[in-house]
Amino acid sequence: MAEDTSRKRKVRGRKIRGDREQKKRRRARKELARNASRNGNHDEAGTSATNASTGDEGGHLESPEAVAPEPFVETDAVESLRERITGWLAADQPVHLIGPTGCGKTALALSAAAARGRPVVHINGDEAVDTATLVGTYAGGERYEERDEFVSGVSKKTQIVRDRWVDNPLSAAVREGATLVYNEFSRSDPAAHNVLLSVFEEGVLERPGKRGRDRTIDVHPEFRAILTSNDAEYAGVHRQQDALLDRVVGVHVGHYDAETEREIVRTHVDVDVDVDTRDGDSDDGKSKRAAGNDERGALDPEAIGAVVETTRTLREELPFVVGTRAAITAAKGIAVFGSQAGAESAQQQTDGGQATLDDELLADVFTDVLGSKLAGTEIDDVQALRERITDTL
């Protein structure tokens, strides 16, 4: 009888020791998870609340409000395009926006993503992007200790080192049901996009390099993807595999109509342009915003119309793409140059403080704006470009 009691006591002692060791391991794992969560959040990006609730260690998730483009013009043409995009997303189809540079693909994609009200993951493609850049990889190790002091005067210490896996944007997006905006995705090597095939088709993301049952992630039912790229003939653009292109819907985006381009230019100039005061002696040394009507060369509707009309004409005449971005840049330059003292030869001020453009100023500004596009074209030098622009005007 005494032997049985002693045996039971020993068994119970081992069981208690095992329970305590399990609790220590659980506490150590929880502490590691808390430390990783604290280190992974990025308050400066405005995503700390989202990251804390989702466990987004890399800080890849952004709120819809944070990514919504500002300013963003919503004319009938823009709204119609965005409705096509959101309609295909509602049908659970990845969308591929294709169009020339400077036509507003990225802003349109971000606006459509924000309209869903889901978190957004925004990435940019380039030659350096590979599968690990999208999915994740092992990054260093995690170390923690277990101390066993069950027996008085005896201390046993065990160190455990584990590889630490860090998820990258695609993993975060498919797990949390975010909208992935993959900008310029065709500039990445097509081999990096093989992981997208199973995501779009089977609803499973495979994470090469990850071991065990965590190798795959089931795609969240709210996950959606918007890809943007330039036309295939652009330099640095890779043709993607047909198997991937067969799984996405291609929406071609061209240049907007004249009314939309005028509104886009007006909005960007009013919001973004800083101009110096006319006497150059403001109290705080800061520039004034062009949105007001005092002490600056404002662009009236006629001037904005002239910039847009010039852009649209040059688009037809020059051997390279002249996008809406070029019109915005030109308008900003004209607002600044027209506001400077002594610029009477380039821009005359009316009684209302508005600016009247002449062809010389337009030619000067557009020569600067488009001067970087000459490489590989039939136009020999900047002077030849200016002559072409002058002739067009």
N, C-alpha and C positions, 0 to 999 in steps of 0.2 A: 504493500500500500504506500509506504514511504517512497519507494522508487517511482511509483506512478506519479505521485504528487511532484516530485522533483523533476521528472521528465516533462510534465505539463508546464511547470514554471519556466523551464528552459525554453520550451517551444514558444510560450507567450512572450518571453524576453526577446527572442529573435524577431517575433512578429512586430513588437513595439519598435524595435530598432529599425526594421524595414519600413514601417509607416513614417517614422521621423525622417529617414533618408529620402523617401519619396516627396515629403512635404518640402524639404530643403531644395530638392531639384526643381519642384514646381515654382517655388519662390524665386530661384535663380533665373528660370526661364522668363517669368513675368517681369523681373527687373531688367533683363536684357531687352525685352520687347518695349518696355517703357522708355529705356534709354534710346533705342533706335527711333522710336516715335518722336521723342523730343529733338533728336539731332536731325531728323528728316524734314521737319516742318519749316516753312519759310514765311515768316510773318510779313517780310517786306514785299512779297509778291501778292499779298492779300489772300492767301490760300490756307492759312493756318487752321481755320475752322473746318474747312473741308477735309484737310489732311488728318486732323485729329479724329474725325468721325469715320474716316475710311481706312486709316492705316497706310496712307500714301506716303511711303518713306522718302521717295525722291522728290516730292513736291511737284509732281507732274500735273495734277488736277487744278484747273482754274474754274472760277465761278462764271456763269454765263454773262453776268454784268461786267466782269473784268475784261472779257475778250471782245465784247460788242464794239465794233469800230465806231469811233467818234471823231469827226462828224461822219454821218452816213446819209446820203441822199436817197430818198425813197420816191422816185417818180413811178409812173405806171409801168415803164419798161423794166425798172429795177425790181419792182414788186412782182411783176410777172415771172421774171427769172428766179427770184427767191422762192416763189410758190412752186415752181417746177422742182427745185431742189428739195424743199421740205416735203413735197408730195412723194418723191421717190424715197426719201428717208422714212416716211410713214409706211411705205410699202416694204420696208426692210431691205432696201437696195443700196449698196455703196454707190456714191456719186463721184464721177470723175469730171472736173471742170477743165476744159481745154480751151486755150485762147492765146492771143498775142500778149507780149509783155506790156504792162501798163494799162491794161483794160479793166482792172478792178476785180480780178478773180479772188484774191486773198480776202479782200474786204467782204465780198459777197459770200464766201465760204464761212467766214467768222460770223457774219450776221445771221446766216441760216443756222449755224450751230447754236448761237445764243438764243435764237427763237425757240429752240426745243426745250429750254429751261433745264437741261441736264449739265453736269460738269463737262468741261472741255479740256482736251489734251491737244496742244498745238506743237507740231514739230516741223522742221525744215529739212528737205532732202539735199544731199550733196555726195560727192565721191567717197567721203569717209564713212558714210552710214553702212553698217553691216547688220547681220541678224542680231548680234549681241546689243548693238546700239538701240534696236527696236524693242527687243524682248527682255534682256537683262543678262547679268553675268555674275560670277563669283568675284567678290572684291574684298580681299583680305580675310581675316579670321576673327572669330569671337572666342574669348577666353573667360571662363569663370571657374571658381573653386568650390569644392564641397569639403566641409570640415566635419569629421566624426569625433565627438568628444563624449560618447555615451559612457565609456568606462572612465572613471575618475583617474586623472593623472596621465591618461593616454590620449594623445591627439593624432588623428589621422587626416591628412590633407590630400585631396585628389584634384588635379587640374584637368579641365576638359577644354579642348580647343576644337572649334568647328568652323568650317568654311562659311562665310557670310554671303548670301545671295542678295543681290540688289536688283529689284525690278526696274525696267526702263519703260518708256511711255506706252508702248503697245500693251504690255501686261497690265499696267494700271488702268488703261482705258477699257479693256475687255472685262476686267474683273469688276469694275465699278459702274459699268453701263454708261460710260462717258461718250461724247462725240469726238472722234479723232479727226482733227484737221491736219492733213499731211500735205504741207505746202511744197511745191516743186518736187513732187515725189519721183518724177521721171529723171531727175538728176542723180538719183541713187542707183547703185548697181542692181540690176534686176535680180541677182542671186539673193540679195537681202530680203526680197519680197516673197520668197517661197512660203514663209510662215503665214502670209496673208491668205493663201489658198484655202487652208483648212479653216481659218477664221471665217471667211466669207461663205464657204460651202458647208462644212460640217459643224460649225459653231464651237470649235475647239482650237485653242492656241497651244501649240507644242513649244516648249522652251528647251532648245538644245543646250546641253551642258547641265541642266537640272537633273537630279537623280531621284529615283523612287517614284512614288505616287504623285509627287508634286511636279512631275515633268509636264503635265498638261493643266490648263485652266479652261473650265467651261465658260463660254462667252455669255456675258450678261445679256438678257433679252432686250435691254434698252441700248446696247452698244450700236453705234452707227459710225460710218466713215465718210469723209469728204476728202477727195484727193484733188490737187490742182497741178497743172503742168502746162508748159508752153507747147506750141506745135512741134511736131517731130523734127522739123528741119532746123530747129535752133541748135546752136553749138552747145555741146556739153549735155545734150539730152539723149538718154538711152531709150531704145525701143524696149518696152516691157514685154514679158512673155504673154502669148495669146491666151494661155490658160487663166491668167489673172484678168486681162482685159475682158475676157468673156464673162467674168463674174461681176463687172461693174457697169453702171449706166453712164454713157458719155454725154455730157451736156456741153455744147460748144458755146463759148462766150465771145462775142465780137465787140467792137466798139459801139458805144451807145449812140442814140440819136442826138442831134444837135441840142435839143432842149435839155436832155439829161446832162450832157457834158457841160452846158452853161451853168446849170444848177450845181453840179459837182465843183466846178471851178469857183463859183461865187462863194459856196460854203467854205471851201478850204482857205480861200484868201481872207475872208472875213474872220475866220477863227484863228488861223495859224500865223499870219504875217506880222512880224515886228518891224516898225519903221522908226527912224530917228526923228526927233522933233526938228522943226525947220530951222530954229536958231542954234541947235546943237548944244543948248545950255539948260537942260532940265535939272530940277532940284536934286533928284536922286540919281542922275546918270543913267536911268533906265529908259528903254525905248517905249514908245506908245503903241498900242494895238491898232491895227488897221481897221478894226470894226467900227470905229467912231467916225465922225465927220469933221473933227477938228484937227488942224495942223498936220495933215498928211495927204499924200496923193491918192485919194480913194479911186477905186475902179467902179465907174457907173455901169449900168447894164450894157450900154453901147460898147464900152471898152472891153468888157468881158466877152461880149459877142464877137468883137474883132479878134480877140485872142483865140477863141474857139474856132471861128471861121478860118483863121490862118492855119491852125493845127489841122483841121479837116482837109484843107487844100493841100498842105504839105504832105499829108498822109498819102494822097494820091500821086504826088509828083516825085517824092524822094525814094531812093532804093532801099530804105530800111523802115522799120516800124516807128511810127510817130503816135504814141499812145496818149490817153487822157492824162497820164502823169506828166507828160511834157507840157500840156496846156496849163496844168496847175503850177508847175515850176515857172513857166514863162510869166504867168499872171503875178506870182509872188515877186519875181524880179522886177516887173514893170511897176508894181506898187512901191517897191523900195526905191528904185532909181528915180521915179517920178516925184518922190517926196523930198529928195535931197536938194539943198540950196544950190542954185546955179544950173539946174537941169532944164532951163526954159527951152533950150534948143531941141530937147528930146520930148518934152511934155509940157504943154501950156495949161495953166490952171484957169478954170472958169470961175465965175462969181460964186458958184455954189461949192467950190472946193473940190469939184470933180476933175478927172483927168481926161484930156483929149489926146489920143494916140496919133503918131504919125508912122509912116512906113519905115523910117530910119530906126526908130526905137524898136519896132517889131523885128526888124532884120537883125539888129545887134543882139537882142535878147534870145531869139530863136537860134542864132548861130552859136551862142554859148551853150544853150540847153541841149542842142543836138550835136555839138562838136565832138563828143566822145564816141559817136556811132560810126565814124568814117572808116574805121579799119575794115579792110576786105570789101569795100564798095568801089563803085566806078568813079566816085568823087575823089579827086587827088588830095586836096588840102582844104583847110578851113576857109581860105579866100574863095575857092571854087564853091564851097557850100554856101557862103554868104551871097555869092552871085546868083546861085540857083534860088535861094530864098527871096532875094530882091526881085528877080524875074517873076517869081510866082506871085509876089505881092502886087 
